[in-house]
Amino acid sequence: MVCSIIVITLLALGLASNIIGGYLYPQFYDHSCPRAQEIVRNVVAKAVAKEPRMAASLLRLHFHDCFVKGCDASILLDSGGSIISEKRSNPNRNSARGFEVIDEIKAVIEKECPHTVSCADILALAARDSTVLTGGPSWEVPLGRRDSRGASLSGSNNNVPAPNNTFQTILTKFKLQGLDIVDLVALSGSHTIGNARCTRFRERLYNQSRNGQPDNTLDQSYASQLHRNCPRSGGDQNQFFLDFVSPIKFDNSYFKNLMANKGLLNSDQVLFTKNGESRELV
């Protein structure tokens, strides 16, 4: 059930694009660049074999792209001229990664079929292939997106869900993308792979309600483990698995962790503690 929901939700995100007067469909490049999907799959597989964490990074890159102006590859643009890069936003600064993998895919595809395959489609395919490579479901990716010529730093800062957002704020951000509470819980399940830095959850350990007290929904034994490498000060860049049970396997242990009050981020745990409907979905 969860796998099916994730597929449908990622498809919904993938359909959010700036195509005007056109349609997205999986066979878009069948004649103009028939090896496009194979090239993406091969490069992603090589990158994930070299560094398993890269699968989560590529999936996250697509998510952060889609929540700002649609799935248009605006997250890839560097600052210059009138463009202020989304890479500088709070959700992306010092954390968005995998750009070199997308660059490599683009370079190989350009040799095969120049000026044909959009970076937005490459991001969408790389997210799907990253999910499959780590044991998750597969799906047909509708293709034919156009790449953005502009970025939105404010959109990235305001629209991408943050680890310390309240449940209602996160749900509102999803609704602005045309997604509902089922989509919220399903897509959050992508945190079954990947890492987070100490700075993303330190508040939960020491000052959850700005009263000097830890988050009382966090399992105490798990909190003790986190304290060791995430002190009150220092260690900001120390990395922690989002799913400590199976950190490089796309499965449902993330949801089991939430039920045991062992979600790493506040934005994860609130799915189980702050809303009855999302709790049932978990």
C-alpha positions, 0 to 999 in steps of 0.5 A: 500500500505504502509503495503504491502511494509513494509511486502515485505521489511522485507521479503527481509531483513529476507532473508539476511542470511548466509545459504549456500546451503539451503533455508529459508521457513516458515515450517522449524521447523514444525517437529523439533520444531512445537511450536517455533512460538507460543512460540515466539509470547507468550513471545513477547506478554507478554513483550509488555503487560508489556512495550509497547515500547518493540515492537519497541525495538525488531523490531529495534534489528532485523533491526540493526542485518540485516544491519550487515553481514545479519540477523545472530543474530551477534548483540546478541554476547557479547565480548570475545576471538576474538569477539568485540560485536556490542552492543558497536557500536555507533548505539547500545551503550546505546540504543539497548535493548530487549536482555532479551526478546530474552534470555527468548524466547531462554530459553523456546524454548531450553526446548521444543526442544534443539539445534534446533531453531536459535537466528537469526530466533527468532529475525526475528519472534519477529520483525514480532510479535512486528509489529502485536501486535502494529496494523501492518501487518502480514507476513509469516517469512521464517525460517532456518537461521544459527547463526553467530559465529562472530560480526562486530563492524565496520560493525555496526558503518558504515552500520547502518543508523544514525539519522544525515546521509544525505539522500544520505548516508542513501540511499547508506547504503540501496543499500548496503543491496540490498534495494532501495528507496521504501524499505527505505521509507517503513522501515523508517515507522517503526518509527511509534512506539518507542522512541529516545533520545535527543542526537539523534536529538539535532543538529536539534534544535540548530546547524543543519548546524554547524552554530548555527542555527536550522533546518529550515525544522522543524516545529517551534511549534513542535521544541518549544515542543522539546526544553523543555526536550532537552536543548542545554546541559544536558538531553541527555538520555531524551526520545521522541516519534518518532511518537508523534501522536500515539506512540505505534500504528503501523499506517501511522501517521509517514508519516503524521508527515513528511508532516507536517515537524514534523519528529523527526529525521533528517533521518526521515524528509529528506525523505520528504525534500531532494528527490523528489521520496521519497517525493512522496512515503511519 
